[in-house]
């Protein structure tokens, strides 16, 4: 298990809010220190390790809580250098990886998340499964780790499990009574925060009426009390639950809060789909060719998620054979998986 800071996020935020209110630090200094804290949480860095990285033999917990006002300028300069170096390292690690392709859905979701954060409102994103919504939301959180928290929800969650999951993702206390967990979440959030709740249809569709209402009202409370941006995402089933389901009247309060509502298309146009194969340096197939027909069928029937899986697995097949990746590897991968998807394949 990663070590990480000894302080919880709600303790750090409580100290930051007080220091800013009293004018002891600038917003830029607080942002710099909080980046260091979230970096340590993400990487599981102990206080001793952070001291080594900064080259400062001092109490890191006191730095996190802004209790070194007189030395903050020097400390923030070191943090900015560390942050710049880390961004370069992460870019190098990402270079050449076919992990994410920017398309129209990405543009819409990125704009939606940015607008929700800036306008401090609740945004809704709906769409069929396997259209790439989750990958785009994860990418938003990856690019903005300091203030964005991505939370993927599970089926059949109890209200307590929901709160504990949110608390863990925010690195705030997740044990004790529901009231204390909820208070820790409030304290860990700021007006600059963005909460992303993905797969919201899972707990709402599978849970009872009381749990559904509690979860949605808690999300609304996070927004109201912290003044932060919130994005909720799910399938069209979730959209229907909010607009015409059994408890639509109760959910309407939250639905009305969000002026931003994005409906994702069920199928991306082919010109967008080719961007995925472009990322693997595959030439665009001729219209009417076997490759063209197969990609079109997978896009229509299975969605982007399955298409990217075939592309990735085809790339691995070519790599294992130490040959250049071509459409033949893509087709072979598809045929292999399809071969075992029907009853009686063992008799073939």
C-alpha positions as CSV (number, residue, x, y, z in Angstrom):
1,X,0.0,0.0,0.0
2,X,1.2,3.5,-0.8
3,X,2.3,5.5,2.2
4,X,1.3,9.1,1.2
5,X,0.9,12.1,3.5
6,X,-0.3,11.6,7.1
7,X,-2.7,14.5,6.7
8,X,-6.1,14.0,5.2
9,X,-7.4,16.4,2.5
10,X,-10.1,17.9,4.7
11,X,-7.5,18.9,7.3
12,X,-5.3,20.5,4.6
13,X,-8.3,22.4,3.0
14,X,-9.5,23.6,6.4
15,X,-6.0,25.1,7.0
16,X,-5.9,26.7,3.5
17,X,-9.3,28.2,3.8
18,X,-8.4,29.8,7.1
19,X,-5.0,31.1,5.8
20,X,-6.6,32.6,2.8
21,X,-9.4,34.2,4.8
22,X,-6.9,35.8,7.2
23,X,-4.7,37.0,4.3
24,X,-1.6,35.1,5.4
25,X,-1.0,33.6,2.0
26,X,-1.8,34.3,-1.6
27,X,-4.1,32.1,-3.7
28,X,-1.1,31.2,-5.9
29,X,0.9,30.0,-2.9
30,X,-2.0,28.0,-1.6
31,X,-2.5,26.4,-5.1
32,X,1.2,25.6,-5.3
33,X,1.3,23.9,-1.9
34,X,-1.9,22.0,-2.6
35,X,-0.4,20.7,-5.8
36,X,2.5,19.3,-3.7
37,X,0.0,17.6,-1.4
38,X,-2.1,16.0,-4.2
39,X,1.2,14.9,-5.9
40,X,2.3,13.2,-2.7
41,X,-1.1,11.5,-2.4
42,X,-1.1,10.3,-6.0
43,X,2.4,9.0,-5.9
44,X,2.2,7.6,-2.3
45,X,5.1,9.8,-1.1
46,X,5.9,9.9,2.5
47,X,6.7,13.2,4.3
48,X,10.4,12.2,4.4
49,X,10.5,11.5,0.6
50,X,8.9,14.9,0.0
51,X,11.5,16.6,2.2
52,X,14.2,15.0,0.0
53,X,12.5,16.1,-3.3
54,X,12.3,19.7,-2.0
55,X,15.7,19.7,-0.4
56,X,14.1,21.2,2.7
57,X,14.7,19.6,6.2
58,X,11.4,20.8,7.7
59,X,8.0,19.5,8.7
60,X,6.2,18.7,5.5
61,X,2.9,18.6,7.4
62,X,3.4,22.2,8.4
63,X,4.1,23.1,4.8
64,X,0.9,21.4,3.7
65,X,-1.0,23.4,6.4
66,X,0.6,26.7,5.3
67,X,2.3,27.2,8.7
68,X,5.6,28.4,7.2
69,X,4.4,31.7,5.9
70,X,7.8,33.4,6.1
71,X,9.5,30.8,3.9
72,X,6.6,30.1,1.5
73,X,8.2,32.0,-1.4
74,X,11.3,29.9,-1.4
75,X,9.3,26.7,-0.8
76,X,6.9,27.5,-3.7
77,X,9.8,28.2,-6.0
78,X,11.1,24.7,-5.3
79,X,7.6,23.2,-5.8
80,X,7.2,25.0,-9.1
81,X,10.5,23.5,-10.3
82,X,9.4,20.0,-9.1
83,X,6.1,20.5,-10.8
84,X,7.7,21.5,-14.1
85,X,10.1,18.5,-14.0
86,X,7.2,16.1,-13.2
87,X,5.1,17.4,-16.1
88,X,8.1,16.8,-18.5
89,X,8.5,13.2,-17.1
90,X,4.8,12.5,-17.6
91,X,4.8,13.8,-21.1
92,X,7.8,11.5,-21.9
93,X,6.0,8.5,-20.5
94,X,2.9,9.3,-22.6
95,X,4.8,9.9,-25.8
96,X,4.1,7.4,-28.4
97,X,1.4,5.6,-26.4
98,X,-1.8,4.9,-28.4
99,X,-4.0,5.4,-25.3
100,X,-6.2,8.3,-26.1
101,X,-7.6,9.8,-29.3
102,X,-9.2,13.2,-29.4
103,X,-12.5,13.4,-31.3
104,X,-15.7,15.3,-31.2
105,X,-17.0,13.5,-28.1
106,X,-13.7,14.4,-26.3
107,X,-14.1,18.1,-27.3
108,X,-17.7,18.2,-26.1
109,X,-16.9,16.5,-22.8
110,X,-13.8,18.6,-22.2
111,X,-15.7,21.8,-22.8
112,X,-18.5,20.6,-20.6
113,X,-16.2,19.8,-17.7
114,X,-14.4,23.1,-18.1
115,X,-17.7,25.0,-18.1
116,X,-19.0,23.2,-15.1
117,X,-15.9,24.1,-13.1
118,X,-15.8,27.7,-14.2
119,X,-19.6,28.3,-13.8
120,X,-19.8,26.2,-10.6
121,X,-22.8,24.3,-11.9
122,X,-24.0,20.7,-12.4
123,X,-23.5,19.3,-15.9
124,X,-25.1,16.2,-17.2
125,X,-23.7,13.8,-19.9
126,X,-25.8,11.1,-21.4
127,X,-25.2,8.5,-24.1
128,X,-25.2,4.8,-25.0
129,X,-22.6,2.6,-23.5
130,X,-19.3,2.0,-25.4
131,X,-19.3,5.5,-26.9
132,X,-16.1,6.6,-25.1
133,X,-17.6,8.8,-22.4
134,X,-15.7,7.3,-19.5
135,X,-12.3,7.5,-21.3
136,X,-12.9,11.1,-22.0
137,X,-13.8,11.9,-18.3
138,X,-10.8,10.0,-17.0
139,X,-8.7,12.0,-19.4
140,X,-10.1,15.3,-18.0
141,X,-9.1,14.1,-14.5
142,X,-5.7,13.0,-15.7
143,X,-5.0,16.4,-17.2
144,X,-6.3,18.3,-14.2
145,X,-5.3,16.1,-11.2
146,X,-5.1,18.8,-8.6
147,X,-8.7,20.0,-8.6
148,X,-10.6,17.2,-10.5
149,X,-11.8,14.0,-8.9
150,X,-13.1,11.2,-11.0
151,X,-15.4,8.8,-9.3
152,X,-16.7,5.6,-11.0
153,X,-19.8,4.3,-9.2
154,X,-20.8,0.7,-8.7
155,X,-24.1,-1.2,-9.0
156,X,-26.2,-1.7,-5.9
157,X,-24.2,0.7,-3.6
158,X,-25.6,1.6,-0.3
159,X,-25.7,5.3,0.6
160,X,-22.9,4.7,3.2
161,X,-20.8,3.0,0.5
162,X,-21.3,5.9,-1.8
163,X,-20.1,8.4,0.7
164,X,-17.1,6.3,1.7
165,X,-16.1,6.0,-2.0
166,X,-16.3,9.8,-2.5
167,X,-14.3,10.3,0.7
168,X,-11.6,7.8,-0.3
169,X,-11.2,9.5,-3.7
170,X,-10.9,12.9,-2.0
171,X,-8.5,11.4,0.6
172,X,-10.7,12.5,3.4
173,X,-11.7,10.3,6.4
174,X,-14.1,7.5,5.3
175,X,-14.8,5.8,8.7
176,X,-17.1,6.8,11.4
177,X,-20.7,7.9,11.2
178,X,-22.3,9.2,8.0
179,X,-22.4,12.7,9.3
180,X,-18.6,12.9,10.0
181,X,-17.8,11.3,6.6
182,X,-20.1,13.9,4.9
183,X,-18.5,16.7,6.8
184,X,-15.0,15.6,5.8
185,X,-16.1,15.6,2.1
186,X,-17.4,19.2,2.4
187,X,-14.1,20.3,4.0
188,X,-12.0,18.6,1.3
189,X,-13.8,20.5,-1.5
190,X,-13.3,24.1,-2.7
191,X,-15.0,26.3,-5.2
192,X,-12.2,25.4,-7.6
193,X,-13.0,21.7,-7.3
194,X,-14.7,19.6,-10.0
195,X,-16.4,16.3,-9.0
196,X,-17.1,13.8,-11.8
197,X,-19.6,11.0,-11.1
198,X,-19.4,8.4,-13.8
199,X,-21.7,5.4,-14.3
200,X,-24.3,7.1,-12.1
201,X,-27.0,4.9,-13.7
202,X,-25.5,1.8,-11.9
203,X,-26.4,2.7,-8.3
204,X,-29.6,4.5,-9.3
205,X,-31.1,1.8,-11.4
206,X,-30.1,-1.1,-9.0
207,X,-30.9,0.7,-5.7
208,X,-34.1,1.2,-3.8
209,X,-36.0,4.5,-3.9
210,X,-34.6,5.8,-0.6
211,X,-31.0,5.2,-1.6
212,X,-31.5,6.7,-5.0
213,X,-32.8,9.9,-3.5
214,X,-30.1,10.1,-0.9
215,X,-27.3,9.7,-3.5
216,X,-28.6,12.3,-5.8
217,X,-29.4,14.8,-3.0
218,X,-25.8,14.2,-1.6
219,X,-24.4,15.1,-5.0
220,X,-26.5,18.3,-5.0
221,X,-25.3,19.1,-1.5
222,X,-21.6,18.7,-2.5
223,X,-22.3,21.4,-5.1
224,X,-24.3,23.7,-2.9
225,X,-22.1,23.7,0.1
226,X,-18.7,23.8,-1.6
227,X,-19.8,25.9,-4.6
228,X,-17.9,23.5,-6.8
229,X,-18.5,22.2,-10.3
230,X,-20.2,18.7,-10.7
231,X,-20.5,16.5,-13.7
232,X,-22.8,13.5,-13.7
233,X,-22.6,10.9,-16.5
234,X,-24.5,7.8,-17.4
235,X,-26.4,6.0,-20.1
236,X,-29.6,7.2,-21.6
237,X,-31.4,5.1,-18.9
238,X,-30.1,7.5,-16.3
239,X,-31.4,10.5,-18.4
240,X,-34.8,8.8,-18.5
241,X,-34.7,8.2,-14.8
242,X,-34.2,11.9,-14.2
243,X,-36.9,13.1,-16.6
244,X,-39.6,10.5,-16.5
245,X,-38.7,7.8,-14.0
246,X,-40.6,6.8,-10.9
247,X,-38.9,9.4,-8.7
248,X,-38.5,12.0,-11.5
249,X,-40.3,14.6,-9.3
250,X,-37.7,14.3,-6.6
251,X,-34.7,14.2,-9.0
252,X,-36.0,17.2,-10.9
253,X,-34.5,19.6,-8.4
254,X,-31.0,18.4,-9.2
255,X,-31.7,18.1,-12.9
256,X,-32.9,21.7,-13.1
257,X,-29.6,22.9,-11.4
258,X,-27.7,21.8,-14.4
259,X,-27.9,24.2,-17.4
260,X,-25.4,22.1,-19.3
261,X,-26.8,18.9,-20.7
262,X,-24.9,16.9,-23.3
263,X,-26.4,14.1,-25.4
264,X,-23.7,11.9,-26.9
265,X,-24.3,10.3,-30.3
266,X,-25.0,6.6,-30.4
267,X,-22.5,6.2,-33.3
268,X,-19.5,8.3,-34.3
269,X,-19.2,9.2,-38.0
270,X,-16.5,7.3,-39.8
271,X,-14.3,10.4,-40.3
272,X,-14.0,10.5,-36.5
273,X,-13.5,6.7,-36.3
274,X,-10.5,6.8,-38.6
275,X,-8.7,9.0,-36.0
276,X,-8.4,5.9,-33.8
277,X,-6.7,3.8,-36.6
278,X,-4.6,6.8,-37.5
279,X,-3.0,6.7,-34.0
280,X,-1.7,3.2,-34.9
281,X,-0.3,4.4,-38.3
282,X,-2.8,2.3,-40.1
283,X,-3.6,3.6,-43.6
284,X,-7.3,4.4,-44.2
285,X,-8.8,1.5,-46.0
286,X,-10.6,1.9,-49.3
287,X,-14.4,2.2,-49.2
288,X,-16.0,-1.2,-49.7
289,X,-12.9,-3.1,-48.7
290,X,-13.1,-5.9,-46.0
291,X,-11.3,-3.6,-43.5
292,X,-13.7,-0.7,-44.2
293,X,-16.8,-2.9,-43.8
294,X,-15.5,-4.5,-40.6
295,X,-14.7,-1.2,-38.9
296,X,-18.1,0.2,-40.0
297,X,-19.9,-2.8,-38.6
298,X,-18.0,-2.8,-35.2
299,X,-18.6,0.9,-34.8
300,X,-22.4,0.5,-35.5
301,X,-23.0,-2.7,-33.5
302,X,-20.4,-2.7,-30.7
303,X,-19.3,0.9,-30.3
304,X,-16.0,2.7,-29.9
305,X,-15.0,0.7,-26.8
306,X,-14.8,-2.6,-28.7
307,X,-13.2,-1.0,-31.7
308,X,-10.4,0.4,-29.7
309,X,-9.9,-3.1,-28.0
310,X,-9.6,-4.7,-31.4
311,X,-7.1,-2.1,-32.5
312,X,-5.0,-2.4,-29.4
313,X,-5.0,-6.3,-29.5
314,X,-4.1,-6.2,-33.2
315,X,-1.2,-4.0,-32.3
316,X,0.0,-6.4,-29.7
317,X,-0.4,-9.4,-32.1
318,X,1.9,-7.6,-34.6
319,X,4.4,-6.7,-31.8
320,X,4.6,-10.3,-30.6
321,X,5.3,-11.4,-34.2
322,X,7.9,-8.5,-34.6
323,X,6.2,-7.3,-37.7
324,X,4.7,-4.0,-38.8
325,X,1.1,-3.5,-37.7
326,X,-1.4,-3.8,-40.7
327,X,-5.1,-4.3,-41.1
328,X,-4.5,-8.0,-41.5
329,X,-3.6,-8.2,-37.8
330,X,-6.7,-6.2,-36.9
331,X,-8.9,-8.6,-38.9
332,X,-7.2,-11.7,-37.5
333,X,-7.7,-10.4,-33.9
334,X,-11.4,-9.9,-34.6
335,X,-11.7,-13.3,-36.1
336,X,-10.0,-15.0,-33.2
337,X,-12.3,-13.4,-30.6
338,X,-15.3,-14.0,-32.8
339,X,-14.5,-17.7,-33.2
340,X,-14.9,-18.3,-29.5
341,X,-18.0,-16.3,-29.0
342,X,-20.5,-18.9,-30.3
343,X,-21.7,-22.2,-28.8
344,X,-20.1,-25.3,-30.2
345,X,-16.8,-23.6,-31.1
346,X,-15.0,-26.6,-29.5
347,X,-16.4,-28.8,-32.2
348,X,-15.0,-26.7,-35.0
